[in-house]
């Protein structure tokens, strides 16, 4: 990974020699207030993202008289809807840092990234994240934060049960059985509830060698690999009573994470922010690569959240200048470290990979280059994701039929894709 990152940094540096930084406010007047709506990554008032943005914008405004940055932070449960309401009412913010960009790009409401960022900044994005920010081969979404998924396990519970962390599915099932015999309430937490079922679904699809889409980007939800994966979940985990008292279709990620932090869960798939939650509660945890059918999975799920800039109010140059500042290496690292997330730029990733104090994030950072993201460039993804959230839990229920459920989801996804 280090060679990969170093090469990208060198390329970005070479481009930088020939690039000119975007001028601040040139040609569009002074005394501009830019409106930014952002998501909250904090878990308390003490570390709300509002504090991060207040500090960053104060430093920026000090060196850029005449430009003010007005930032409003909303919880993840409402921020996307808040932005949609603003856009639909004709009052789009200048910038939004939220979960998806494709619908706005397809509607012609966003600036292309090349109209905003200077060449070194745009070239510094990790390549797979830049690609994921494209609609019609033009980048509109700027990755803002990233994470990958690993298998978390409770070291105390594993030691008491006399087991080692699994590397394949049969070992995972055997470990779950051992944990159950030892009295663990939730040997493996499987959150397929509506909060984030699309994520747990994709994690398992990837571990089984499938995904939401095939090699050419078409939906392949009912592929043979995916059906085999959900047959395993239904028959070998859920059907054996190894996923706890709450039906997977009713278990949300937040509840699963909270149970892990209380020491009630033996294993679950998690992202980097779970480390802080578990550590606060005194849980001694470990992480390993996701198990696959015959060994460690070849790929894991990556998630990127997005920054975008709306054209409605103009201010292209001022927005671009501010975003070049936002993506400065120091600022990217500060945000990533504050919220246990992965940097979205090659320069910040290289620094994190070489900094001992960031070692807890190295296992996640290692998996990022090969991680697969949601098909967020598809405008149909929003409806497909919503369908998965509502239906996938039934695939592993006692009366569920994985092939039938995945088949229904595939039919709906293909119809949505055809309508794009």
MARTI-435535 format. One line per 3 residues: their letters; for each residue x, y, z of C-alpha. Coordinates in Angstrom, 3 decimals, m for minus. Layout:
REM residues N
A = X:Y:Z | ...
This chain:
REM residues 420
XXX = 0.000:0.000:0.000 | 2.871:2.357:0.857 | 4.328:2.098:m2.670
XXX = 0.836:2.762:m4.125 | 0.335:5.866:m1.994 | 3.863:7.168:m2.588
XXX = 3.412:6.890:m6.344 | 0.182:8.847:m6.277 | 1.739:11.555:m4.119
XXX = 4.640:11.891:m6.543 | 2.218:12.264:m9.440 | 0.209:14.870:m7.569
XXX = 3.386:16.788:m6.722 | 4.465:16.786:m10.360 | 1.111:18.153:m11.418
XXX = 1.368:20.780:m8.705 | 4.507:22.289:m10.251 | 2.503:23.312:m13.282
XXX = m0.663:24.368:m11.491 | m1.809:27.736:m10.255 | m3.815:28.001:m7.090
XXX = m7.398:29.154:m7.383 | m7.602:32.838:m6.535 | m9.735:33.944:m3.638
XXX = m12.878:35.768:m4.665 | m11.467:37.110:m7.903 | m14.022:38.595:m10.266
XXX = m17.059:37.855:m8.120 | m16.875:40.623:m5.537 | m16.037:40.720:m1.855
XXX = m18.075:40.376:1.344 | m19.418:36.963:0.389 | m21.038:34.563:2.843
XXX = m20.882:30.928:1.817 | m23.443:28.556:3.277 | m22.274:25.029:4.141
XXX = m24.528:22.289:5.501 | m22.593:19.398:7.047 | m23.182:16.106:8.820
XXX = m22.317:15.547:12.473 | m19.704:12.849:13.098 | m19.533:13.426:16.841
XXX = m21.144:11.244:19.478 | m21.641:13.988:22.087 | m21.714:17.750:22.502
XXX = m18.031:17.606:23.377 | m16.919:16.472:19.933 | m19.679:17.630:17.607
XXX = m18.530:18.408:14.079 | m19.727:21.969:14.621 | m16.627:22.522:16.773
XXX = m14.377:21.209:14.013 | m15.950:23.445:11.399 | m15.978:26.491:13.699
XXX = m12.243:26.129:14.252 | m11.442:25.542:10.596 | m13.593:28.406:9.288
XXX = m12.251:30.845:11.889 | m8.711:30.144:10.711 | m9.757:30.496:7.083
XXX = m11.684:33.728:7.582 | m8.738:35.280:9.424 | m6.659:35.073:6.244
XXX = m9.536:35.809:3.852 | m11.197:39.115:4.809 | m14.543:39.644:3.141
XXX = m15.426:35.953:3.035 | m17.544:34.353:5.740 | m18.361:30.656:5.992
XXX = m21.712:29.925:7.628 | m21.771:26.264:8.689 | m24.833:24.429:9.979
XXX = m24.354:20.873:11.247 | m27.205:18.346:11.402 | m27.311:14.739:12.628
XXX = m26.910:12.025:10.032 | m30.538:11.056:10.588 | m31.724:14.345:9.086
XXX = m28.927:16.082:7.166 | m29.710:14.587:3.736 | m33.377:15.464:4.094
XXX = m32.498:19.002:5.231 | m30.400:19.584:2.125 | m33.058:18.092:m0.147
XXX = m35.674:20.415:1.322 | m33.423:23.436:0.793 | m32.715:22.481:m2.808
XXX = m36.351:21.674:m3.594 | m37.457:25.043:m2.195 | m34.967:26.920:m4.380
XXX = m32.584:27.788:m1.560 | m29.657:25.430:m2.111 | m26.623:25.931:0.111
XXX = m23.335:26.763:m1.555 | m21.875:23.500:m0.269 | m23.195:20.337:1.326
XXX = m21.268:17.566:3.055 | m23.700:14.649:3.117 | m24.157:11.026:2.086
XXX = m24.944:11.161:m1.651 | m24.449:13.491:m4.584 | m25.556:11.640:m7.748
XXX = m29.164:12.883:m7.911 | m28.040:16.520:m7.702 | m25.319:15.959:m10.293
XXX = m27.708:14.248:m12.701 | m30.090:17.194:m12.335 | m27.340:19.626:m13.341
XXX = m27.258:21.382:m9.982 | m23.582:20.840:m9.053 | m20.289:22.324:m10.170
XXX = m17.856:19.812:m11.675 | m14.931:19.336:m9.316 | m12.530:20.547:m12.011
XXX = m14.286:23.946:m11.918 | m13.537:24.271:m8.204 | m10.292:22.671:m7.112
XXX = m6.773:23.310:m8.274 | m4.999:20.449:m10.033 | m2.866:19.260:m7.076
XXX = m5.876:19.106:m4.759 | m8.055:17.180:m7.188 | m5.185:14.820:m8.078
XXX = m4.564:14.100:m4.395 | m7.861:12.252:m3.900 | m7.471:8.489:m3.672
XXX = m8.208:7.247:m7.171 | m11.022:4.840:m6.314 | m12.771:7.606:m4.367
XXX = m12.430:10.051:m7.248 | m13.889:7.448:m9.592 | m16.794:6.889:m7.216
XXX = m17.513:10.619:m7.330 | m18.219:10.595:m11.053 | m21.467:10.768:m12.994
XXX = m21.086:10.377:m16.756 | m17.278:10.374:m16.401 | m17.272:13.817:m14.786
XXX = m16.446:14.153:m11.103 | m19.038:16.052:m9.085 | m18.670:14.404:m5.683
XXX = m15.593:15.189:m3.580 | m14.882:12.449:m1.038 | m14.802:13.933:2.439
XXX = m14.451:11.015:4.847 | m13.912:7.318:4.331 | m14.053:4.099:6.313
XXX = m13.773:0.385:5.744 | m15.124:m2.610:7.645 | m13.361:m5.290:9.672
XXX = m14.591:m8.054:11.969 | m14.492:m6.914:15.605 | m14.342:m9.524:18.367
XXX = m14.436:m9.372:22.157 | m11.076:m10.715:23.397 | m12.356:m11.484:26.901
XXX = m15.281:m13.550:25.608 | m13.078:m15.350:23.085 | m10.515:m16.228:25.747
XXX = m13.200:m17.512:28.101 | m14.607:m19.717:25.322 | m11.137:m20.941:24.351
XXX = m11.388:m19.842:20.715 | m9.396:m17.822:18.169 | m10.743:m15.181:15.749
XXX = m12.064:m16.790:12.537 | m10.548:m16.623:9.075 | m13.378:m18.378:7.193
XXX = m17.121:m18.941:7.496 | m16.950:m22.398:9.050 | m14.635:m21.079:11.780
XXX = m16.942:m18.107:12.327 | m19.928:m20.421:12.820 | m17.888:m22.682:15.114
XXX = m16.755:m19.691:17.183 | m20.347:m18.478:17.441 | m21.450:m21.905:18.687
XXX = m18.690:m21.915:21.291 | m19.646:m18.459:22.481 | m23.288:m19.515:22.800
XXX = m22.310:m22.564:24.869 | m20.342:m20.226:27.117 | m23.433:m18.103:27.768
XXX = m22.799:m15.173:25.414 | m26.168:m13.586:24.601 | m25.247:m12.446:21.079
XXX = m22.480:m14.614:19.618 | m22.642:m12.794:16.278 | m24.569:m9.541:15.804
XXX = m26.225:m9.329:12.372 | m27.820:m5.855:12.006 | m30.130:m6.143:9.004
XXX = m32.594:m3.636:10.443 | m33.639:m0.591:8.414 | m31.024:1.786:9.840
XXX = m28.136:0.465:7.735 | m29.092:m2.930:6.360 | m27.626:m2.013:2.982
XXX = m24.172:m1.889:4.600 | m24.275:m5.228:6.421 | m25.711:m6.739:3.256
XXX = m22.845:m5.475:1.115 | m20.221:m6.571:3.656 | m21.523:m10.130:3.485
XXX = m21.953:m10.054:m0.294 | m18.312:m9.036:m0.696 | m17.071:m11.629:1.764
XXX = m18.847:m14.251:m0.350 | m17.290:m13.031:m3.589 | m20.350:m11.116:m4.837
XXX = m21.604:m7.552:m4.606 | m24.558:m5.377:m5.555 | m23.191:m5.048:m9.096
XXX = m21.229:m7.175:m11.546 | m17.958:m6.427:m13.327 | m19.649:m4.150:m15.861
XXX = m21.597:m2.202:m13.247 | m25.052:m3.726:m13.700 | m27.045:m4.839:m10.664
XXX = m26.411:m8.478:m9.756 | m28.209:m8.756:m6.432 | m29.444:m12.306:m7.019
XXX = m26.118:m13.704:m8.221 | m25.162:m17.262:m7.269 | m22.537:m15.929:m4.857
XXX = m25.032:m13.680:m3.068 | m27.622:m16.442:m2.758 | m24.969:m18.777:m1.312
XXX = m23.985:m16.062:1.181 | m27.506:m15.524:2.454 | m28.154:m19.268:2.581
XXX = m25.168:m19.472:4.956 | m26.468:m16.626:7.116 | m29.952:m18.134:7.329
XXX = m28.972:m21.764:7.854 | m25.686:m21.599:9.780 | m26.053:m18.472:11.921
XXX = m29.635:m17.226:12.278 | m31.204:m20.681:12.071 | m28.852:m22.005:14.735
XXX = m29.781:m19.234:17.184 | m26.341:m17.617:17.006 | m27.397:m14.027:16.272
XXX = m29.081:m13.185:19.554 | m32.666:m12.670:20.700 | m33.520:m9.828:18.293
XXX = m34.390:m10.842:14.744 | m31.708:m9.527:12.335 | m34.369:m7.654:10.375
XXX = m35.200:m5.653:13.497 | m31.634:m5.141:14.772 | m30.127:m1.781:13.831
XXX = m26.432:m1.017:13.670 | m26.524:1.470:16.564 | m28.096:m1.129:18.850
XXX = m25.568:m3.774:17.763 | m22.653:m1.414:18.433 | m24.097:m0.463:21.818
XXX = m24.444:m4.137:22.757 | m20.828:m4.768:21.717 | m19.705:m1.860:23.897
XXX = m21.568:m3.451:26.835 | m19.696:m6.715:26.355 | m22.791:m8.609:25.184
XXX = m21.589:m9.402:21.637 | m18.893:m11.844:20.638 | m18.392:m10.676:17.034
XXX = m19.746:m8.174:14.541 | m18.681:m6.233:11.471 | m17.663:m2.704:12.395
XXX = m16.050:0.496:11.179 | m13.296:2.544:12.873 | m15.590:4.675:15.036
XXX = m16.565:1.558:17.009 | m13.042:1.506:18.453 | m13.625:4.666:20.434
XXX = m17.039:3.554:21.667 | m15.735:0.168:22.795 | m12.648:1.653:24.445
XXX = m14.779:4.125:26.415 | m16.710:1.204:27.904 | m13.574:m0.767:28.710
XXX = m14.117:m3.518:26.115 | m10.896:m5.243:25.104 | m11.466:m5.847:21.406
XXX = m9.527:m7.104:18.416 | m10.034:m6.766:14.667 | m9.346:m9.151:11.796
XXX = m10.064:m9.175:8.088 | m13.548:m10.286:7.122 | m13.791:m14.076:6.865
XXX = m14.783:m15.541:3.500 | m16.043:m19.001:2.561 | m12.532:m20.505:2.379
XXX = m10.297:m17.842:3.938 | m10.071:m14.077:4.417 | m12.357:m12.160:2.070
XXX = m10.696:m10.670:m0.982 | m12.455:m7.353:m0.530 | m14.279:m5.381:2.110
XXX = m16.790:m2.579:1.965 | m15.615:0.996:1.874 | m17.833:3.970:2.546
XXX = m17.254:7.538:1.437 | m19.228:10.596:2.435 | m19.333:13.454:m0.006
XXX = m18.756:17.171:m0.356 | m20.530:18.920:m3.219 | m20.965:22.495:m4.416
XXX = m24.241:23.844:m5.802 | m24.295:26.250:m8.750 | m27.435:28.129:m7.735
XXX = m25.770:31.014:m5.875 | m22.671:31.372:m8.035 | m19.553:32.050:m5.925
XXX = m17.606:29.402:m7.803 | m14.200:30.962:m7.156 | m14.815:31.572:m3.464
XXX = m16.167:28.044:m2.996 | m13.175:26.613:m4.805 | m10.693:28.568:m2.720
XXX = m12.323:27.448:0.518 | m12.459:23.809:m0.561 | m8.795:23.858:m1.512
XXX = m8.208:24.886:2.109 | m10.554:22.190:3.457 | m8.538:19.521:1.636
XXX = m5.148:20.716:2.848 | m3.279:17.704:4.276 | m3.288:19.036:7.849
XXX = m7.030:19.668:7.818 | m7.801:16.245:6.331 | m5.672:14.588:9.014
XXX = m7.176:16.648:11.834 | m10.689:15.619:10.862 | m9.788:11.960:10.302
XXX = m8.040:11.661:13.649 | m10.786:13.432:15.568 | m13.461:10.995:14.370
XXX = m11.426:7.800:13.763 | m11.999:7.953:10.021 | m9.729:7.384:7.044
XXX = m8.217:10.215:4.999 | m9.512:10.635:1.463 | m6.255:11.973:0.021
XXX = m3.031:10.172:m0.825 | m0.860:12.678:1.012 | m2.804:12.401:4.275
XXX = m3.028:8.613:3.911 | 0.748:8.376:3.521 | 1.290:10.477:6.633
XXX = m1.165:8.383:8.643 | 0.470:5.149:7.428 | 3.847:6.404:8.687
XXX = 2.697:7.819:12.047 | 2.881:5.455:15.027 | 0.161:7.293:16.954
XXX = m2.260:6.388:14.135 | m1.478:2.658:14.395 | m4.998:1.747:15.524
XXX = m6.278:2.875:12.117 | m3.650:1.035:10.084 | m5.673:m2.192:9.656
XXX = m8.538:m0.176:8.158 | m6.184:1.977:6.094 | m4.573:m1.164:4.666
XXX = m7.898:m2.374:3.269 | m8.974:0.934:1.702 | m7.205:0.610:m1.709
XXX = m9.065:m2.641:m2.448 | m12.352:m1.725:m0.771 | m15.536:m1.557:m2.831
XXX = m17.960:1.325:m2.403 | m21.709:1.509:m2.851 | m22.748:2.115:m6.486
XXX = m23.403:5.711:m5.502 | m22.872:7.054:m9.007 | m26.161:5.429:m10.017
XXX = m29.175:7.668:m9.489 | m31.132:4.439:m8.950 | m29.059:3.530:m5.897
XXX = m31.206:5.549:m3.493 | m34.319:3.507:m4.287 | m32.401:0.212:m4.390
XXX = m30.840:0.938:m1.019 | m34.248:1.772:0.451 | m35.658:m1.531:m0.848
XXX = m32.767:m3.479:0.681 | m33.316:m1.802:4.047 | m36.950:m2.855:4.078
XXX = m36.697:m6.377:2.666 | m33.334:m8.035:3.288 | m34.086:m9.026:6.873
XXX = m36.824:m11.336:5.655 | m34.268:m13.334:3.639 | m32.780:m14.810:6.823
XXX = m35.996:m15.211:8.829 | m37.249:m18.650:9.773 | m39.676:m18.668:6.842
XXX = m37.409:m16.695:4.550 | m36.208:m17.727:1.116 | m32.932:m15.950:0.289
XXX = m33.144:m16.650:m3.452 | m36.703:m15.295:m3.647 | m35.953:m12.141:m1.660
XXX = m32.781:m11.388:m3.618 | m34.691:m12.071:m6.825 | m37.375:m9.514:m5.960
XXX = m34.727:m6.951:m5.109 | m32.983:m7.633:m8.422 | m36.176:m7.119:m10.435
XXX = m36.814:m3.775:m8.731 | m33.173:m2.697:m9.124 | m33.126:m3.557:m12.831
XXX = m36.319:m1.546:m13.352 | m34.865:1.426:m11.482 | m31.660:1.186:m13.497
XXX = m33.586:1.129:m16.774 | m35.399:4.305:m15.730 | m32.155:6.250:m15.155
